[in-house]
Amino acid sequence: MTRYDVMPSPVGDLMLAATDTHLIGVRFAPHSEDAVARQGWMRASGGTPADAILTEARAQLDQYFSGERTAFHLPLAPTGTDFQMQVWSSLQAIPFGGTISYGELARRIGDPKAMRAVGAANGRNPIPIIVPCHRVIGADGSLTGYGGGMERKRWLLAHEGASKELELGVSA
């Protein structure tokens, strides 16, 4: 059974989803309660192993947003193709405050010509922020698309100090 909870954050409300063993999703607002109900997810109530994972994920995200945490230590289980899983795994090696290009990410997974496929996989990341897809930028240093919206990407990069490398146009 998948459980979910919604937490406030500086980038808007986040919906967290977990099974009894792993965090499986982070979604940006707005959230549709109807869509959640159709998936058969239940709201966290505090009494299951999934609820414990959600509580820990929320605590670590709160620490991240308050500047006390630069890495996450949570059991993750994103669902995707083998290629997507490879991309998402590589994203986790990008350090806090760092950025890389789509081309560099493609090289890191051993397929330098797969920049567009890497971009598509990046856009389908089901656990943003924790799996830091916001740290991937254009080859020229420009900010490119982000599933959570460009303002969130700018905020996250500025929060991590990447604004030293980029012109983000926001204040953290």
C-alpha positions in Angstrom: 0.0 0.0 0.0 1.3 3.4 -0.9 0.9 6.2 1.6 1.4 9.9 1.0 1.7 13.1 2.9 1.9 16.8 1.9 4.4 19.1 3.4 4.9 22.9 2.9 8.2 24.0 1.6 9.8 27.2 0.2 9.1 25.9 -3.3 5.4 25.1 -2.6 3.7 22.2 -1.2 5.3 18.8 -1.8 3.5 15.5 -1.9 5.7 12.7 -0.7 4.8 9.0 -1.5 6.2 5.9 0.1 5.7 2.2 0.3 6.5 0.2 3.4 10.1 0.0 2.3 11.0 3.0 0.1 10.2 6.6 -0.8 8.8 6.4 -4.4 7.8 10.0 -5.2 8.0 13.7 -4.6 5.5 15.8 -6.5 5.2 19.6 -6.7 1.9 21.4 -6.1 -0.8 21.5 -7.2 -1.9 18.0 -6.1 -5.2 16.4 -7.1 -6.8 14.4 -4.3 -8.9 12.7 -7.0 -5.8 11.5 -8.8 -4.4 10.2 -5.5 -7.6 8.4 -4.8 -7.6 6.8 -8.2 -4.2 5.5 -7.6 -5.4 3.9 -4.4 -2.9 5.8 -2.2 -3.9 6.5 1.4 -3.0 9.5 3.5 -0.3 8.9 6.1 -1.7 8.3 9.5 1.4 7.5 11.5 1.0 3.8 12.1 2.8 2.0 9.2 6.3 1.5 8.0 5.5 3.8 5.0 4.5 6.5 7.4 7.9 6.3 9.1 9.6 6.7 5.7 7.5 9.7 5.0 8.3 11.2 8.4 12.0 10.8 7.8 11.8 12.1 4.2 9.9 15.2 5.5 12.5 15.7 8.3 15.4 15.5 5.8 13.7 17.9 3.3 13.0 20.3 6.2 16.8 20.2 7.0 17.7 20.7 3.4 15.5 23.7 3.1 16.8 25.2 6.3 20.4 24.8 5.1 21.3 22.0 7.6 21.5 19.2 5.1 23.4 18.8 1.8 22.7 15.1 1.1 19.8 12.8 1.6 19.9 9.3 3.1 16.6 7.7 2.3 15.6 4.3 0.8 14.5 5.2 -2.7 12.7 3.2 -5.3 11.8 5.2 -8.4 10.0 3.4 -11.1 11.3 3.7 -14.7 13.1 2.0 -17.5 16.6 0.7 -17.1 17.9 3.8 -19.0 15.9 6.2 -16.7 17.2 4.4 -13.6 20.8 4.8 -14.9 20.2 8.5 -15.4 18.6 9.0 -12.0 21.3 7.1 -10.3 23.9 9.3 -11.9 22.0 12.4 -10.8 22.7 11.4 -7.2 26.5 11.8 -7.8 26.1 15.5 -8.6 27.3 17.3 -5.4 25.2 19.9 -3.5 25.8 23.3 -5.2 27.2 21.7 -8.3 25.8 21.6 -11.8 26.5 19.6 -14.9 25.3 19.7 -18.5 23.0 17.2 -20.2 26.0 16.2 -22.4 28.2 15.6 -19.4 25.4 13.5 -17.8 25.2 11.5 -21.0 29.0 10.9 -21.0 28.8 9.8 -17.3 26.3 7.1 -18.2 28.5 6.0 -21.1 26.4 7.3 -24.0 27.6 10.7 -25.0 25.2 11.0 -27.9 22.1 10.4 -25.6 21.7 14.1 -24.5 18.1 14.3 -25.6 17.2 10.9 -24.0 19.0 12.0 -20.8 16.9 15.2 -20.8 13.7 13.2 -21.2 14.7 10.9 -18.4 15.6 13.8 -16.3 12.2 15.3 -16.9 10.5 12.1 -15.7 12.4 11.9 -12.4 9.8 10.9 -9.9 11.8 12.0 -6.8 12.9 15.6 -7.6 15.1 17.5 -5.1 16.2 14.3 -3.4 17.3 12.9 -6.8 18.7 16.3 -7.9 17.6 16.7 -11.5 17.6 20.5 -10.9 21.4 20.4 -11.0 21.4 19.7 -14.8 21.8 22.7 -17.0 22.5 23.5 -20.7 26.0 23.2 -22.1 26.3 27.0 -22.3 25.4 27.3 -18.6 21.9 28.3 -19.2 18.9 27.0 -17.2 16.8 24.7 -19.2 13.4 23.1 -18.5 12.4 21.7 -15.2 9.4 19.6 -14.4 8.7 21.7 -11.3 9.0 24.9 -13.2 11.9 27.3 -13.9 11.2 29.4 -10.8 11.6 26.3 -8.6 14.8 25.3 -10.4 16.2 28.8 -10.0 15.3 28.8 -6.3 16.8 25.4 -5.6 20.1 26.2 -7.4 20.4 29.5 -5.6 19.6 27.8 -2.3 22.5 25.4 -2.9 24.9 28.2 -3.9 25.1 27.4 -7.6 24.3 31.0 -8.2 28.1 31.6 -7.9 28.4 29.7 -11.2 25.2 30.9 -12.9 23.2 34.0 -13.3 19.9 32.8 -11.7 18.1 36.1 -11.3 16.8 35.2 -7.8 17.9 35.8 -4.2 18.1 32.9 -1.9 
